[in-house]
Amino acid sequence: MIKLYTDGAAKGNPGNGGYGTVLLFGKHRKELSQGFRMTTNNRMELLAVIAGLEVLKTNEHPITIYSDSKYVVDAINKGWLKGWVKKNFKDKKNVDLWKRFLPLQKKFNLTFKWVKGHAGNIENERCDELAVEAAKGSTLLIDRGFEHGKGIN
């Protein structure tokens, strides 16, 4: 089983933000992070999941995703995403990221588990550190889905 821990952060919400992801498989560990100049916390929470899944080279193993984001975990576990898809994401935010996630959801055997943030979970704390540091970085990317959706260039 692959374990994928994720976290996102945004200062100002919207503001500078970043995500952190830790992937664990046997003895292997991979850490990912990236910062953006203008984004939201929910976007970074979801992007952390997407980034982790996109680097995987196999879909032969089940994946458990641990996230402190109720937005992400509940969207999957409570079936909200299925309803959003049926309604073509009418009046929903982060449509670009959810549409990017959908093929990944079909490709992998995923289980989502919510973990309480800032509660001593070592890997979740590491993801938070990665996300916060990425948001402070000097090479912040443009979150085109957010900025273009808001008319910001």
C-alpha positions as CSV (number, residue, x, y, z in Angstrom):
1,M,0.0,0.0,0.0
2,I,1.1,3.5,-0.8
3,K,0.5,6.2,1.8
4,L,0.1,9.7,0.6
5,Y,0.0,12.6,3.1
6,T,-1.0,16.0,2.0
7,D,-1.5,19.6,3.2
8,G,-2.0,23.0,1.7
9,A,-1.6,26.5,3.0
10,A,-2.4,30.0,1.8
11,K,-1.6,33.2,3.6
12,G,-4.4,35.7,3.3
13,N,-6.6,33.1,1.6
14,P,-6.4,34.3,-1.2
15,G,-2.7,35.0,-1.1
16,N,0.6,33.3,-1.4
17,G,0.1,29.6,-0.9
18,G,1.7,26.2,-1.2
19,Y,1.2,22.5,-1.0
20,G,3.3,19.8,0.6
21,T,3.0,16.0,-0.1
22,V,4.8,13.1,1.4
23,L,4.6,9.7,-0.4
24,L,5.5,6.5,1.5
25,F,5.9,3.1,0.0
26,G,7.9,0.5,1.8
27,K,11.4,2.0,2.4
28,H,10.8,4.7,-0.2
29,R,9.9,8.3,0.7
30,K,9.3,11.2,-1.7
31,E,8.5,14.8,-0.7
32,L,6.9,17.3,-3.0
33,S,6.1,21.0,-2.6
34,Q,5.4,24.0,-4.7
35,G,4.4,27.6,-4.0
36,F,2.0,29.9,-5.8
37,R,1.8,33.7,-5.7
38,M,-2.0,33.9,-5.5
39,T,-4.3,31.0,-4.5
40,T,-6.5,29.7,-1.8
41,N,-6.1,27.1,1.0
42,N,-8.7,24.7,-0.6
43,R,-6.9,24.8,-4.0
44,M,-3.6,23.9,-2.3
45,E,-5.2,21.1,-0.3
46,L,-6.6,19.6,-3.5
47,L,-3.4,20.3,-5.6
48,A,-1.4,18.4,-2.9
49,V,-3.4,15.3,-3.6
50,I,-3.2,15.7,-7.4
51,A,0.6,16.3,-7.4
52,G,1.2,13.2,-5.3
53,L,-0.9,11.0,-7.6
54,E,0.6,12.5,-10.8
55,V,4.1,11.4,-9.9
56,L,3.2,7.8,-9.3
57,K,4.5,5.4,-11.9
58,T,2.2,2.5,-11.1
59,N,-1.4,1.9,-10.2
60,E,-0.8,-1.6,-9.0
61,H,-1.1,-0.8,-5.3
62,P,-3.9,0.7,-3.3
63,I,-3.3,4.2,-2.1
64,T,-4.5,5.7,1.2
65,I,-4.5,9.5,1.2
66,Y,-4.3,11.2,4.5
67,S,-5.5,14.9,4.5
68,D,-6.5,17.4,7.2
69,S,-8.8,19.0,4.6
70,K,-12.5,18.3,5.3
71,Y,-13.2,19.9,1.9
72,V,-11.2,17.3,0.0
73,V,-11.9,14.3,2.1
74,D,-15.7,15.0,2.4
75,A,-16.0,15.8,-1.3
76,I,-14.9,12.2,-2.0
77,N,-16.2,10.2,1.0
78,K,-19.6,11.9,1.2
79,G,-20.1,11.8,-2.6
80,W,-20.2,15.5,-3.1
81,L,-17.9,15.3,-6.1
82,K,-20.3,12.9,-7.9
83,G,-23.1,15.4,-7.4
84,W,-20.9,18.2,-8.7
85,V,-20.0,16.2,-11.8
86,K,-23.7,15.4,-12.4
87,K,-24.5,19.2,-12.2
88,N,-21.5,20.0,-14.4
89,F,-19.9,21.8,-11.4
90,K,-22.6,24.5,-11.4
91,D,-21.7,27.3,-9.0
92,K,-18.7,25.3,-7.6
93,K,-15.1,26.5,-7.1
94,N,-11.9,24.9,-8.2
95,V,-13.5,23.2,-11.1
96,D,-10.2,23.1,-13.0
97,L,-8.5,21.1,-10.2
98,W,-11.5,18.8,-9.7
99,K,-11.5,18.0,-13.4
100,R,-7.8,17.3,-13.2
101,F,-8.4,15.0,-10.3
102,L,-11.2,12.9,-11.9
103,P,-9.0,10.8,-14.3
104,L,-6.6,10.1,-11.4
105,Q,-9.5,8.9,-9.2
106,K,-10.5,6.5,-12.0
107,K,-6.9,5.3,-12.5
108,F,-6.0,4.5,-8.9
109,N,-7.6,2.5,-6.0
110,L,-8.0,5.4,-3.6
111,T,-9.1,5.6,0.0
112,F,-9.3,9.0,1.7
113,K,-8.8,9.4,5.5
114,W,-9.2,12.6,7.4
115,V,-6.5,13.4,10.0
116,K,-6.7,16.3,12.4
117,G,-4.3,19.0,11.5
118,H,-1.6,20.3,13.9
119,A,-2.3,17.4,16.2
120,G,1.0,15.6,16.2
121,N,0.7,13.4,13.1
122,I,4.4,13.5,12.0
123,E,3.8,13.2,8.3
124,N,0.9,15.7,8.3
125,E,3.1,18.1,10.2
126,R,5.9,17.6,7.6
127,C,3.4,18.3,4.8
128,D,2.4,21.5,6.6
129,E,6.1,22.6,6.9
130,L,6.6,21.9,3.2
131,A,3.5,23.9,2.2
132,V,4.3,26.9,4.4
133,E,7.9,27.0,3.2
134,A,6.8,26.7,-0.5
135,A,4.4,29.6,0.0
136,K,7.4,31.7,1.2
137,G,9.6,30.7,-1.7
138,S,11.2,33.1,-4.2
139,T,10.0,31.1,-7.2
140,L,6.2,31.3,-6.8
141,L,4.2,30.0,-9.7
142,I,1.0,31.5,-11.1
143,D,-2.0,29.5,-10.2
144,R,-3.7,30.1,-13.5
145,G,-6.9,28.4,-12.6
146,F,-7.3,30.9,-9.7
147,E,-5.9,34.0,-11.2
148,H,-7.5,33.7,-14.6
149,G,-10.8,32.7,-13.0
150,K,-10.6,36.0,-11.0
151,G,-9.5,38.1,-14.0
152,I,-6.0,38.6,-12.5
153,N,-3.1,38.2,-14.9
